[in-house]
Amino acid sequence: MNQVPWSLHLLAEVLSAFSVEDPEALRTMINRVAEAVDAEVVAIVGVHGVGPCIGVSPQDHAPLLACIDQRPESITVRAGQLQICWAPLDDGETLLVGRLAETFDLEERALVRAMARSIELSQQIMKAVSSERMAREVAVHQAIHDPMTGLPNRTQVLEHLSRRLAEENGELGQTAVLFIDIDRFKQINDVHGHAVGDQFLIEVSSVLRKVVRTGDLVGRLSGDEFVVIVAAGEPADALALAARIIERIGHPLIANAANILHSASVGISFATPEDTAETLIENADMAMYRAMELGRGCYAAYDESMRQLVQKRATTEVELRRALKAGEIQCHFQPIVCIADGRIRGVEALARWAHPIQGVLSPGEFIPVAEETGLILEIDAVVLRQVCMAVAGWNQFSQDLPLSLSVNVSARTFVGADLVAQVSSILQDSGLGLESLYLEITETMLVEDIEATTEAVDRLKDLGVKLAIDDFGTGYSSLLYLKRFPVGIHKIDRSFTVGLGADRENEVIVDAVIGIARSLGIEVIAEGVETEHQAAVLAGLGCSYAQGYLYGRPQDIEATQTLLAGQGFFLSSADPRPLQEKSRG
Amino acid sequence: MPDSLPFVANSTEGGRWVRVGTSTATSEPAAVEEAMEQIQAHGAGGAKLVLLFASPAYDLPQLARLVSERIGAVPLLGCSTSGELGGQRSMSKGLTLWAMGGEGVTVATGMGQGGAMSLRQAATDAAQCLDRLERRAHTVLVLLADGLCGDQMEVVRGAYDVAGVDVPLVGGCAGDDQAMQFTQQIFGTTLLRDAVVAAAITSDAPLGIGVSHCWEPLGQPMLVTGSSGTRVVSLNDRPALDVYLDAFDAPADVRTEPEAFSAFAATRPLGIRRRDRIEIRYVSSADFELRSLITIAEVPQGGLAFLMQGDSRSVLDATADACSMAIHGLQGEQPVGMLLFDCVARRTVLSHANIDNEIDHITAVIGDIPAGGFYTYGEIARTKGAGGFHNQTLVALAIA
């Protein structure tokens, strides 16, 4: 052993001290120093105190600190007298190596200094590695977290959920997914601006974090869609959590000094052995849509019928696209009559789907899918053009006053930037008089997105098109809007008409609506009139026009034309037929 | 901590005592009964600690339960073994009960559990029992670790983090009758793996520690040019396995058969250079594909390594050395017992025919005082410096 040259010994010990795999394992390096020179105590001592240290417990650090300035060659500790070897390190720190009994010879001192240099290098590497590691961790964090709320993003949510499902190993009832959507979030952005909208989402994420238990995961999938993954012992636990989330989000949230009162809809799905992370989230998403259908601030748990419904909707969408190309979307008309003389003064156009197998389908069977998929824009355009052509054709041969035409338009079409150009083009192509056309929108559309609606109305105002407000009295329209908007017709909802003559309250409401309309110079049409008595009451209240089964059900173009002809609407020599669309090139 | 409750009615005559009981009975109740009888034969009043070293051939949970029932609230620690020592004999597939008690001695026990990556923390956790001990003049920490779990240097480092310079460490790594599959540690009636169990013993009288291996270097030292933890990749820039096989002129089967290699390597350890000694590293296996050696504790890259050799003579010399050193550490006080941690590879060197010679050498030094222990997969003895993990070494703790 003594034949080993000192230089080789020194080199070997330095190398071995420096061969710690993990550069963060400074403590292991300290141990290596101690093992190299058979020291009992090794510490890194600085002005800020004792750093990594072996051999002396923190309670006994005082003697080490006390002597840092003098750097004596020995210190007395409880175990005896420590012979000390000092070696300088970076940043004013010192490597203290202490050995009981035997002093350090010159070679050992040289060895300790060489090892101190190793430690310095290691610390430098450590710092570099730490910053690199931190940068890497930040990059990883950013890749799997939503930068705005700091919540795990879709990638992380799916990973977490997949891991949980794997850990459950097919056991039932362990994991539940809650899909949370903020009701009418777009309105917050529109009314308060995107900065407030963002702040609102941050507040929501904070609420969600507080409402879940440790171990549960809150993530943000996109926009106003959040997800919570929980270990639910019983389904009731998840339902209770959903209720709690709805209740907490229902509290007014303050974002950028704006006090925002809002609600959330929550869909819940429970893991089954067949589920993947993707299907579980899809199921919760479907349940969320069911919750939205139940009304705002509701929750619903997923069941198999929802998927069937979605599949049915998907099939309907494919069919609907085909139907549009095949011209199966057709128009029906319901007559609007003057109560006083019973003559037809106008028609309301209604879309129907002439399905080759299922027969004629009413709007309720395909409009919701059309709304979801955006096909409604195309349907609205097709219907508007068809009915304008038809009514313009009839009016051309009329020996009476021209018929008015009410056409229902969806919210998406109504607020769309193309509407004005579209209406102008159709009016020009059909020759329908501007005064004959009423675009029928619901009262709810008016109040739901008031900003977008106002912009659309302003554009239509310039064109001169009037509005008919459908279902008037069921919503919460501000009279101010009614005055400001170019409203030509109020339609009294059938729910009020039905009770006329039997329900005094309904009469009062209808009377008030008619009074408001008259004062604003707006015509009133009562919907859903089915009996002569209802018609008489309406007439008595001053309502001039009505539509309903009493006067005729919605019928196709030919039947409507026959009806009009029977009333002597056309000139006797005329051969009225809907106008053919002019070519627009 | 339980008080020093006697687990037998006999009172002792004051001072400290050590009792050892052994058995090779195959049934657990019979083995416990036989060993307990030997302990009780000389009285065991005021017992403070019982150590159970037993072959994994036994149902260890049952053994632990049976012993616990007999000793009541006295702390019980132990481990599985690859052979047992006690009652002046060397056993295999048996058990040894080692008990100590009496006046002027106090014990606290602890445990820590963790895999290879958290072995240091496990040892630190186990060693925390020192903090619950009101120390007397002399203290030692006895450690029983899982020798097949990670780098055993970390056990010494983790325990040293708590014990510091004031408290020496002794102990050994549990065995499994050389199946090299897994070992178990006993803490009360709980059986653990990947764990460290510890007993902090503090006494009014000195505690002596002896450690010796007596292996000799074969040739010149070599630079460890490649190693990672317990894998030695290259020596002097050559594949470590090739260097090893060539230097020892290994026969053909040793070069290809894992079992033949392990048996061959049991008596041909590596030595790593320390300041004034060589520390032994047991070569447990070889990676024939990567041409590397696997050891039971780290061989640092950059360090100096020796190929070591020994024979029955050197093993027996080490036995006497370690026991003498332990007795010497009692500073003239009379020993009342001894705890032994003897590497299983030393037993292989001695072979069955010479195994009694080791017992004779122990007896020659310590006389008829009770001594017991087990054959280990690694030994712990830190008396100076901060290191103290050994292989193919005998560690002896003498109690006065």
Interface residues (C-beta under 8 A of the other chain):
Chain A: M1 Q3 V4 L8 H9 L11 A12 E13 V14 L15 S16 A17 F18 S19 E21 R27 T28 N31 R32 A34 E35 A36 V37 D38 A39 E40 V41 V42 I54 G55 V56 S57 D60 V77 R78 A79 L82 R99 L100
Chain B: M153 R157 Y160 D161 V162 G164 V165 D166 P217 Q220 P221 L223 V224 S227 S228 G229 R273 R274 R275 D276 I278 P300 Q301 G302 G303 L304 K384 G385 A386 G387
